[in-house]
Amino acid sequence: MPYVVRRPDRNLWEQSYVPETVRGLGVTLRHFFRNVFGRRDTVTLLYPEQRRPYPPRFRGLHRLTQRDDGAPRCTACLCCQTACPAECIHIVAGEYPPEHPLAHVEKYPVEFWIDELRCVSCGLCVEACPCDAIRMDTGLHPRPVEARPHLIYERNLLLSISDTAGNVHTANPRKK
C-alpha cells in the first residue's frame, strides 16, 4: 500500500515566498543600518599594520628538519606521502653514494615538494613521519603570490624555513 504524504496547507501568498523574502531583506537591512550608523558589529583591521592573531593551535607552513651536518632528516620512507589525504606531497627517493657513511643504512629525498594549494593543513604527514623530518610548527601563513607554481615548495625552500623560535636544526625528540 503506498504511503500518502500530506501537503501543507498554504495559500497563494505563502506559496510565492514573498513574506519570507521580505523578512530576509528586513534582517539584512537591519544589520546594514546598525553597522553603518552604529558600528556595533564590525571589526576593522588596518591589515598590513595590524594583523589578526592566529589561534594557539595554528600549525602553519611545513618545514623539513635538518641534522647537525645540514643534511635533511628525511629518509624518503614515503610515509607522509602515503598518509596525505590531499596527495600534495611528492617524494623521489635516492641512494647515497657508496662512500657516504649512510650509504647502506637509509635513503634520502632526491626530490621533495609540497603543493601548498592542495594542502588541507590536517597534520597527518607530521604524525606519519617516523623520523620527525617534517613539521608544521612555523606559525607562518603562505604568502600571497601571483602564480600557482610559487606555492609549490621544494626541498631547499622547506629546509630553509625555521620554526617559531628561529631554529632550523632541531634535535629528534624520539631519539633517546
N, C-alpha and C positions, 0 to 999 in steps of 0.2 A: 504494500500500500504506500503510495507516495506521500511524502511529508509536505504539507502546505505551509508556506511562510506567509504570515500576515504582514501586509504592508502598513506602515504607519499612516495615520490619517493626517494629511497635510492639505491645506488649501493652496490655491494657485499662488498667493502672495508668499507663503513659506517655501513653496517648491521652487520659486525663482531665485532663492538665496539672496535676495535684496536686503532683508533685515540683517543677516549675518555679515554681509559685505559692509553695510553701514556701521555695524558695531565694530568691525575690524578697523575700518578707517577712523572711527572715533578714538580707538585706543592709540593708533599711530599718531593722529593729530594731537592728542593729549600729551604723549611723550615728546613730540616735536616742540610744542609751545612751552612745556615745562623746561626743556633743556635750552631753548633759545633765550627765554626771558629769565629763567630762574637759575640755570646752570647747576642743578642739583645732582643729576645722574651722570654727567660727563666728566671724564678724567682725561686731561690733555697732557701729553708729554712732549717736550721740545726735543725731538728724537736725537739728533747727534750729541747734544749736550747732556740730556737726561736719558737714561736707559732704564727700561723696566727690569727689575731684578729677577733673575731666574730662580725657580724654586730650588731648595737644597738638594733634591733628588735628581736634578737635571744632569744627564750624562755627558752631553757634549760630543765633540768630534772624536773619531777614532784616532788612535796613535799606536805605533809599533814601538815596543820597548827594545832597548839595546843592552848587550852585555858590556862588561867593563872594557873589553877590547874594541868596542864600537860596532861589532857585528850584530845583525838583528837576532833577537832571541827566538824568532820563528823557526821551527824545524820542518815547515811545509808538510804537516801531517794532514792537512785539508779538513780538520775538524770544524773550523769556523766556517769554511765554505759550505760544508755539508749541513751545518746547523742553521744557516741563514735562510729564513723563510722568503726573503725578497730576492735571493740569488744575486746580491750586489757585490759579492767578494769573488775575486778571481786570483788563483794561485797557480803558478807553474813551478814545479819542484825540480831541483837540480842537485847533482852530486858534487861534493867538494873535490878539489884536485887531490891526487894521491899523496902529495907532500904535506897537505894540511893536517893538523892534529885531529880534526874531527872527520877525517875522510871516510872511515868505515863505521862511524858512530851515528851520524844523522845527516839529513839533507838540509838544504837551505832554499829560500824562495828566490828563483831567478826573476820571476815576475810576481808582483803582488799589487793589486789595486782594488780600491773600493769605490763604487759609484754612489756618491752621497745623495744623488737624486732618487735613487731607488731604495735607499736605506730607510727603514722604518724606526730606527733607534730602539730596537727591542732589547739589545744587550745579549742576545743568545750567542753571538760569536765570542763575547768575552767569557761567558760561562762555559762554553765548549772548549776553549783553548787549554790544553793540559800543561803548557809551559809558561803561561801568563805573558804571552807575547803581544797580545792585542788588548788594549784598554780603552775605556771611554771616560776617562777622568779629567779631560781637558777643561771642561766648563765653557768651551767655545761653541759658537754657532757658526755654521757655514756662511762665508761672506757672500754678499750678492754678486753675481757675475753676469756677464752679458752673453756667454755662450755655454752650452751644456758640457762640452769637454773640459771646462775649467773646474767642474765639480767631480771629476774622476781623479781621485788622489792615488798617486803611485807610491812605490815603496820608499823612495828617498824623501818625499814630502812627509809621509807618515812617520818616518824615523826622526824627522826634524821637529815635529810638534812636541811641545813639552806639556807636563801636567799642570795643575793649578798652582803648584809650588815652584814651577820653573825647572823641574828635573827632567832630563832626557834619559839618563842612565838610571835604571831602577833595579833594586835587588828583587830577586824572585822570592815572594813570601812563602811559596810552597817548598822551597829548598831548605833543608834543615842542616 
